[in-house]
Amino acid sequence: MSKQNQEIEDFVGGQYKHGFVTDIQSDTIPPGLDESVVRLISKKKKEPQFMLDWRLQAYAHWQTMPTPAWAHVHYPPIDFQEISYFSAPKSADDAPRSLDEVDPKLLETYEKLGIPLHERARLAGVAVDAVFDSVSVATTFKAKLAEAGVIFCPFSEAVQEHPALLEQYLGSVVPYADNFYACLNSAVFSDGSFVFIPKGVRCPMELSTYFRINEAKTGQFERTLIIAEEGSHVSYLEGCTAPMRDENQLHAAVVELIALDDAQIKYATVQNWYPGDAEGRGGIFNFVTKRGDCRGNNSRISWTQVETGSAITWKYPSCILRGDNSIGEFYSVAVTNNFQQADTGTKMIHIGKNTRSTIISKGISAGRASTAYRGLVKVLPGATGARNFTQCDSLLMGDRCAAHTFPYMEVKEPDAQIEHEATTSKIGEDELFYCRQRGIEEEDAVNMIVNGFCKEVFKELPMEFAVEAQNLLAVSLEGAVG
Amino acid sequence: MRKNNILLDINKLSVSIGDKPILRDLSLQVAAGEVHAIMGPNGSGKSTLAQVLAGRAGYEVSGEVRYLGEDILDFSPEERAWRGLFLAFQYPVEIPGVNNVYLLKAALNAQRKYRGEAPLDAFEFLTVIKEKMKLMRIDESFLNRSVNAGFSGGEKKRNEILQMVVLEPRLAVLDETDSGLDIDALKVVASGVNTMRDPERAIVLITHYQRLLDYIKPDKVHVLADGRIARSGGPELALELEEKGYDWLRDEAASA
């Protein structure tokens, strides 16, 4: 390996900054999974019968499913009996009514993560729901949102307060039998966020959820459900972190988005789960199902993701373009370093007439990591006038990493216009030398080149998070330059 | 030539890649205020010389390169740049998504930082660059484009010279900046270089053809053949080469 490559590798070997553990009393159920665990979770959540029935159906079905093996990732089999399926900070047994009731240590944790839970969040104009291990601990700005008719609350609260909406929409985009991890989630999910934007309302602020895994040997299984009624708009962001641990932890979430006529949902993710150490020990298995249903005409769903964390990422935020003239978008930056693996991409299912989709995927691999883009563009019979544009670019840093592209296309309408562009480039000695010859130090040059590479995606993020994403990228690429 | 005015002093420089020697015992002195042209056939080592001066990794290098009195061979590329050494690349790279102005401002401010000067803010910088762009006849749309992305060959070369006039180096090495230019672009590039002539500054033009020297009159011309300076002289040497080609020099070098 050349000296230059060594330098690049040293340079990307930055430190994970969210690896601390919060010492807090938790109510964690013993590891293991059977029907009684499913019943226990439902009982702890005081759920109505339909929820319990749904969970039990999911659990029964899950037991019949084989673990999926098609993704381009490698890991030892997961022992689902070793995981604890529920962990909550003790004080949350009676869910806190306001921030004052939240354990100060928890607030401190979110402070460390830079999440503005207090009212000063008003400055940022962001309403935050925070999920710690299995439960949601605080939602800010609930009152202000309620004035606009917006519901933004923990999932378990929605179960109590808005059961009719849940019964109507839960599982309507990702049915429990959809896939192995979604099915497991349906059986054991403990909390998450619920958003409802009524007809004609433009949500007055960005909504945001932060997820944090704290307890050892627990899995995190949250669900997010966002419903945007006719003509409404919402922009939503989720962020994720976890402590550093030697063993792997499972995160299997489900996100369902529903956009009715003329509605728009923008969903952005900044995923920074603990990626494991430089030798590939530990880290989060991030196996997530995200799907949006453009159910109404002229609706629009846009996914933006910046994936820098997790030992393994396996997710395909997708759009079902059911309504006529509906639009689906997917903008992704996936960064892998050391021994991280990512298999990520999207599915765009064109069903309505004159539907359009755009896919921009940027993969960055460093160290011995591997990034795969996997995408499906499907145009069903009757989806006349469908258009898709796909661009997948891969950037390699050093000479021991890998990038793969697996595009699938199934087109059943002859007038569909499908474009696919793909490039693979190395963050080359040429580009670095060029910048350095102009006087820009190597570390700054790498940041500049990587940020340039990701620009098309970053510009899709809400402003304040675009800055956060750039910083995050700089952190994951930070290190001593030789 | 005053001895104490030597800006660049190359002494017995040998360069190889693996077992393949490229430059052998090359010596050259360039004084402040001078323009030198280095000519030679393809494969004679001209571009290697430019890359080694700028600090490109991957070569085995021996000998000495003194610039402003310091041996710079162990300096990183950016340390050389901060001291005012500039290379106009033969093949400027494209950096998608990175704005031209952003790169150039970062470069200028990095060099100002080394000199202990305050960084220019966006407004001050724009004032500087807009004036220089006029000189290089570069359209304002350039400001919002990515570094060299989608530029024609001529635009890339003009961009290199623009960077040079903004950064105002002490020593500028231009590696085949004239190749691939039509006559109008060549004139623009030459006028850019000519405005840079200064008693404090030296310019080294690496070129294959005499053509550029019609517009930029060099003080000295050197011919590189087989990794050595085969001959040095005044501007008339360039004309002689134009007439006779390089083969006679190569024969001479082989029999030497």
Interface residues (C-beta under 8 A of the other chain):
Chain A: S2 K3 Q4 G428 E429 D430 E431 F433 Y434 C435 R436 Q437 R438 G439 I440 E441 E442 D444 M448 I449 N451 G452 F453 C454 K455 E456
Chain B: A54 G55 R56 A57 G58 S76 P77 E78 R80 A81 W82 F86 L87 F89 P92 V93 I95 P96 G97 V98 Y102 L103 L104 A106 A107 L108 A110 Q111 Y114 S146 V147 Q163 L167
